[in-house]
Amino acid sequence: MPQLNPNPWFAILVFSWIIFLTVIPTKILNHTTPNEPTLMSEEKHKTEPWNWPW
């Protein structure tokens, strides 16, 4: 049965994972977000109670 012969399939598996782990993450990490997140100020917002009309 040719499915039990690991010689070509194991090499294909190893090389494909090498490509996935080296080439693709570098391409993905080169993308930057257009709006960089900014830190929020730590001052508390002044809140007022809401008087319901009923």
N, C-alpha and C positions, 0 to 999 in steps of 0.2 A: 504494500500500500504506500503510495507516495506521500500521504499526509504525515506518516511517521518519520520521514527523513527530515531532520531538522537543519541540514546544512544550508540550503539557500534561504529558508524562511527565518531562521534565527539571525542571519546576517542582515536581512532586510529589516527585521524588527529592531535590531541594535542601531543600524544606520538611521532609520526613521526617527527613533527616539533621540539620537544625537542631534539630528536636525531640529526636532521639536524643542529640545532643551537649550540649544545654542543660538540658532538663527532667528526663530520666531519671537522669543522674548525681547531680543534687542530691537527688532522692528516695532514691537508693541510699545516698548518703553521710550522710543523716540517721539511718540506723540505726546504733546502737551495740551493741557486744558486751556481754552481761551481766557477764562476768567479764573485767575488764581484765588484760592480762598483767603479771606482776610480774617484776622483775629477779631473777635467781638470784644467790645469794651466791657470792663467788669463792673461798671457803675450800674446801680439798680435803677430800673425804670420807675418813674413815679406813677403809681396806680391809684385810681380813685374808685370808690364803690359806685356801683350802678344802682340808682334808685328806680326800682320798677314802679310803673304807674298804678298798679293795683294793690 
